[in-house]
Amino acid sequence: MTQQETAEILALNMLTWMAGNEDAMNSFSLQSGMAIQDIQDQIGNPAVLAELLAGVMDFMLGHEELLTQFCEDNDMNPEEPVHFRRHLPGGDAPDWG
């Protein structure tokens, strides 16, 4: 599996986790400007999926409390998402590490 594929799976897991957290999902929806239904619809759209997943990861990296909870729930070191963000569109900036 490539680093990009791993990053995409991680971001999909983050989105799935947020879907189970109404406050997190509403915050992401507000910040992204996308209605929750639009977010769900875009998951199946390969033309924009990579950018959506990058946005999910950026959102989580920008909300330390959510990131910490996600990582605890998934037995993951919080540095892992920082590393894998580099493998999605726009990952060369900003440098979260």
JOVEN-V295842 format. One record per backbone hydrogen bond with DSSP energy under -1.0 kcal/mol. NH is the residue of the N-H (numbers start at 0). CO is the residue of the C=O. If there is no record, write none. Layout:
nh = [NH/NH]
co = [CO/CO]
This chain:
nh = [5/6/7/8/9/10/11/12/13/14/15/16/17/18/20/24/25/26/27/28/29/30/31/32/38/39/40/41/44/47/48/51/52/53/54/55/56/57/58/59/60/61/62/66/67/68/69/70/71/72/73/74/75/79/82/83/84/86/87/90/92]
co = [1/2/3/4/5/6/7/8/9/10/11/12/13/14/17/20/21/22/23/24/25/26/27/28/34/35/36/37/41/44/44/47/48/49/50/51/52/53/54/55/56/57/59/62/63/64/65/66/67/68/69/71/70/76/78/79/80/83/84/87/89]
